[in-house]
Amino acid sequence: GGTKASLGTSMSSTGSRARSTSRRARSASRDPSRARSPTLQERTATAMQALEHGMEPPGASDKWRVAQLFAEAVPKIHAKVLKIERLVTPEMFSAFLKRTDGGENACNCGIAFYVPQEEEVHLLSTGRAGNPKRTARLVGPDAAVVLKPMMDAMRPEESPQAVSLVVVFCSPQLAQRHLGCRDGGDRPVTETGAFHVGDVDQLLPAYVVHIQLYGSPSPERARSMSRQRKVSLTNPLIQETLLRLPSLREDSAGTVLLSSNSQEAEAVVSLYLQSGGAARLRRPPGVDLREALGGVVVQRFENKHLSQQYLAIEVDAERGGPRFKEDVVWHGTRLKRSDGDATLAHKLQSIAEHGFDPSRCIKGAHAEGGIWVASCPMESFGVGGDGLVAFIICLAKTTFNEWVDTSCARVLQRERVLPLYSLVHV
C-alpha cells in the first residue's frame, strides 16, 4: 500500500514517465443481481398505453432502447444514428399481439432488424406496410449482421452512405425458432444469422432507424475512436476494488497515494486513456500517448462508511421500488474561482472523507443540485484554472431518468456515487 501524502507534494515527484503495465487478470463473471433494463417490448407497450390516452410516451424510452440495441451491435466508428421513427400505433400493436398470441406487453415476441428497399421506407413512414407478400431478410438484434455486407463493400474514408434499418417484432414462433427467445428478451439467446420469413403477418414493423454508414474506418479514425470505451464492471481492477471494500478498516476515511510505477496506478491510467482521457493532448508524431502524458498522480479512496452506504443500496428493488443501473463513471474535479484559497488536494481529500456534495453541483442541474457523472472522462469537466486535469473514477447506481443523454447523468443522492480513485495530471 501507499502512504498518505498531500497532492501538492506528490505532483513534483512524478516526472518520470512510466510504461503501461496494466494487469491482465481473470475477468469475473457478470453479477446476476445487476438491474435488468426494461426490454424494448415492455417500453413499446408503455408507449402504446400513453398514446392511447393522448399523451406522449414518457421520455421516448422506447426509442432510447432502440438506439441502445443498435449501438451494442454497431460501433460508432461504423455508423451514426440520425433519427429514429416510431412506426407502430396502438391499433397495430394490439392487432399483432392478438393474431400472434404475443402475450402481455409483447413478452413472448422477439426483436429483429432488416434493411428495407428504398421505396418501402417511404411506405412504412407513411403508415403503409408495403407489399404483404414480400419476403423480408431478417436477423436478430445484432444489426451488424445485416449491415456487414454494405460496410464491407465501402472503401475506407468513402463518403457516408444514408441507410435505413427497420426494427420489427417477431411472433413467438419465429422468436423461438430463429432467436432462441422464450422469456421475452430483446436480444437473441443463441447466435443466429439472417433468416427469411414468408408470412409477413408474423412481423410487426415498429421502428425505422435512419443512419449514416461509414463502412470500414481508416486506421487513424479507428485508433481515435477505439480509446473512447466505457469501463465495464467486469474489469479486473474494478472487480478487485469491489472485493476489497468490505474489508476496509472501520476508521478508514481518506486517500492512499499509489506509487507512480505500481501496477495498480498504471491500471487506473490505462482505463483513463482507453476511455478517451487526454484526447486533446498534443504530442509529436510517433510518440505513445502514455509517454506523452508524463507523470500522473493516482490516489485510492478508502472510506468504510461511504462503502457501506453504497453497498446497502439494492440494485433490484422489490415491491415496485426504484430500480437502479450500476455503472463505472467519471467525475471531473477542478478548481473554480468560487473555491477561493482552496487547493485541488483539499477538494480531493474532502471528497474522500465525506463523499460528493450534491448541493455544490448546481450549474446545469435542477434546484436540488446533483452529482454530475459521465461514462467517459470529458476534458471540459476536469480542467481547472490551475492548469491541472483531475478526474475521479466512481461506481454509480442511477435511475433511467437521471441520464441527461447517453453519456452524462445527474445523480441526486450522495450515497449512490462511490469514489474509487483520483487521477491528476498537467
N, C-alpha and C positions, 0 to 999 in steps of 0.2 A: 504494500500500500504506500501511498504518498504521504507527505506531511502537509499540515495546513500552513498556508503562506498567503501573503497578500498578493493580489493580482498585479499591482504595480511593480512589485519587486521581481516577480517571475517573468514579466514581459521582457526585461532586459537580458535575461539569461537564456532565451530560447532562440538565439540567432542561428544556431546550427540547423542545417537542412537535412531532415531525416528521410530515409527511404521508407516507402509504404510497405509495412509488414503485417497487413491485416490478417487476422487469424482465420483459418479455414476450419470451422468446427462443424460438427454434425448438426444438420437442421432438425429442430424439434418438430414433432407433428403438430398440426393445427389444433388449437384448443376448441373442443366441441361446444364449450359454453359461450363462445362469442355470439353476438347478436345475429339473428337471421334477418337479413333485409327483406322487406316485403317484395314478393315477386312481381313481375310485370303483369301477370294475370290479376293479382289482388289489386294492384294500383289502377289497372284499367277498369275493374269492376267499381272501384271507388269513384273514378272519374265519370263513369256512366251514371251512377246514382246522383252525382252532383248535377250533371247535365239534365237529367230527368226533372229536377227541381228548379231548373232555370238558373243554376249557379255555375261559375267557373270551377273546374277541377282544382282542388287545393294544391297550390304550389307547382302545378304541372308536374307532379311527381311521376306520373306515368312516362312522360317524355324524358325526364331525367333518367329513368331506368333504361329506356331505350338507348340513350346516349352512353350509359354505363356499360351495357352489354356490348355495344359496338366498340367502345374504347378498350374493353378487355381483350377483344379479338384482333383489332387492327391498330397498331401503334400510330402515334401522331406523325411519325416520320413518313408514313404512307398515305394518310388521309386526314382531312379536316371536315368536321361536320358543319354544314352551313345552316341547315334548317331541318326541323322535324315536324311533319304534319300528322295530325290525328285524323285518320280516315273513318274509323269505326264510330257509329252512332248507337244510342241506347237501343233503338229498334233492331239494328243489325246484330248487335251483341246478344240481345235476348233471343232472337230467332236462331242464331248459330248455336247457342247453348241448348236450346230445345231440340233441334234436329240432330245434334251430335251427342247428347247426354253429357254435356261439358261439366256439369256439377256446379255447386255453389261457388261464385267468384271465379269460374272457369278453372277450378282446381284440378280437373282431370285433363286439361288441354296442354299442349306443348307449344313452343315458340320456334319459328323457323324464319329464314331470310331467303329472298331470291332477287335477282336483277331483272326488272321488267323491260319489255320493249318500250321504245320511246313513246309511241302512241298510247300505250297502256298507262303510263304515268299520268298523262292528261285525263284519261277516262277515270282513273282512280281518284284524282284530285277533285274532279267534278262530281263525284258520288256515283259513278257507274263502274261496275267491276270488269268491263270489257267482255270478250268472248268467253262464255261459260264453258266452252269445250276445250279451251286452251290448256295444254299440259304444262304445268309450272315446274321448273327445275329448282329444287329446294335443298337447303342444308339445315342443320341445327343452329343454335345460337351463335356458332362460330362464323361470323360474317366473312372472315378472311378466306374461307373455302370458296365462296362464290366470286370474291374479288381477285383471288390469286391469278387466274388466267389473264385478267386485264392488267394487273400490275406487272406480270412477267413480260407482257407484250410492250410495255412502255420502256423507253430508254432513260437512263439516269439524267436528271435535270431537264427532262422533257416538260413542256408546259402542262400545268394541271388539267386534268380531264374531269368534266362535270358528270357525275354518275348518281343515279337514284337507286335506293335499295328499299324493298318492301318488306316490312315485318308482318308476318301472318301468324294467326292462331291455328294450330293443327287440332284435329279431332282427337279424342282419347285413343282411338285405334291407331292412327298414324303416329301419335306420340310414343306409344308403347312399342310399335313395330320398328320404327326407324330411330328414335331418340333414346329409347330405354327409360322414358319418364313415366313413373307411376305415382309419384307423390306431389305432383303439381309444381315442380321446379321449372324455372325458366332457362335452365342450362341443360344440355344433354348429359345423361348419366353415362352413356357409352360413347366411345369415339365413333363418329359417323361422317360419311362424305355426303355428296349430293344424291338425292333420290327424286324420282318422278311421281307425280300424283295425277291420275287421270280424272278423278271425280273432284272438281273444284268446290263442290258443296262441303267437302271436308276441310276447307280452308276459309279463313276469315281475314282478308286484308285489313290490318289495323293501323299501321303507321307507314309513312314514307320518310326515309332518311335521305336528304339531299347532301351530297358530299363533294369535295374536291379530292381527286385521286392523284397522288404524286408518283406512284409506281416505285421502282427501286431507287432509294435515295443515294446521293453521291457519298463517297467516304467521308468528306468533310462534314456534311449535314448529319450523317449517321452518328459520327463521333460527338457532335454537339448535342443532339437530342438524346443519345444513349445515357448521358450523365443525369438527365432530369427524371430520375426514377424515385418513386415513393419508397420509403423504408418499410419493409414488412415486419409484422410482429414475430414472424418466424426467423428473423435474422439472428444469427448466433449471439451477437453482442447483446441484443435486446432480451433474448431468452435467458442468458446468464444473469443479466441485471434483474429480471423478474424473479429468478430463483434466489437471488441474494437479498431481496427486500425483506422477507420475513425474519431473517437472521440479524438484522441491524441492531445495534445496541439501543437500549431504551432511551438513553440520553443523547443519541446522535441527532444533530441539527446543524449542519454546516456543509462545508466543501472539503474535498481532498484533492490536492494538486497532484496530477499524474506526471510522471517522468516523461519528458518530451520524446524519448526513444522507446517508450514502453509499447507493447503490443496493444494494450487497451486504448491508449491515446491515439495511436495510429488507426485503430479500427473506427474510432469516432470521426477522425479526419477523413477517412475513406468514405464513410457514409455521407459526410457533408459534401464531398466532391461529386460522388455518384448521384446525389440528389439535385445537383445543379448549383451548389455553392461556389463562390468565387467565379461566377460565369463571366463577369466583366473584367477580370484580372488580365492586364496586358503582360504579354511575355514574348521573348524573342522566338523566332521560328525554330522548331525542333526542341524547345525546352519543355519538359514534362510539367504539367500543371501543379503537381505536388511539389516539385522542386521550386517552381516559381512562387508558390505560396509562402515558402520560407517557414520561419518559426511560428508555431501555433501553441497557445496556452489552452490546455484542456483540464477541466476540473470535474470530478464526480460529485454529485449531490447525494448526501445521505441524511435523511430525516425520517426517523421511525414514526413519528406522529402523522406526518403527511402521507407516508406509505400506507399506514393502517387505514386512514380515511379513504384513500383511493381504492384500495383493495376491497373495502367493505361495500362499495357500490356495485350492485349486481348488474351485469350487462343485460341479461334477460330478466326483466321484472315480471312478477306474477300478478294475476288478478287485474289486468288492464293497466298496470303502472307504466311509467316511461321506459322505453326500450332504447338502449344505448349501443352505439357502434364504437369499438375501440380501435384507435389508430396510433401510429407513431407520427408526431407532428413537430414542427419547428416554431419557436417563438423568438422574434428579433428583440434584442435588448440593447438600447443605445442611450447615450447621454443627450438630454434635451436642455434647452435654455431654462426651462422651468425647474430643472434639477438643482440649480444654484451651485453650491460648493460641493455637492455630492460627486463621488467618483464612480466609475464603472465597477470597480471592485466592491464598493459599498452596495451598489444595487444588486449585484450577483449574490453577495453574502446575505442580503435581506431576503431575496427570493429563496435561497437555500434554507433559511431559518423559518420563514413564515409562509412560503408559497407565494403564488401570484395574487395581486390585489385587483379584483375586477373593477373597482371604483377608479383606478388610475387609467384605465383604458377607455376613456370616454370618446376620444376623437373617432368619428366614423361609426360609433356604436349607438345603441339606444341610451335613454336616460339612466338606466340602471347599470350601464357600463358593460363590461365583458372582457374576456381574455382572448386576444387575437392570436390565432394559430394558423399555420399553413402546412400543406403537405410537402412543400419544398422550401428551402431557405431563401426567401425573397430578399435581395440585397437592399431594396429601398426601406425595409423594416429594420435592418441590422446595422446600418452605417450611422455612426454618431458624429457629433460636432468635433470630437477629439481625434477623428481620423481612424478610430478603431472599429472593426466589424465584429459584432458579438451575436451569437445565436445560442439558444438553449434547445436541446433535443428533449422531447417530452413524450409521455403517454397521455392520451386524452380519450375520455368517454363522452361522445357527443350525440345529440339528437339530430334527426334529419333536418329540421328547420333552423338549426344553428349554423348550417353551412350557407354562406353567402353565395358562393358558386362552387365549382368543383374543386377549388384549390384553397379557399380560405374559410375559416369558421370563427364565430364569436361565441365562446363558451361562457355561460353566465355564472357558474359555480366554481370557486377555487378548488374544492375537493375533487373535481373531475379532471384536473390537469396536474400531472405529477412530473416535475422537472427531474431529469436524469443526468445530463451532462451539459456543461457550458463550453463553448469554443470561441476563442478570441484571436484575431489576427489583424495585421495592419492592412 
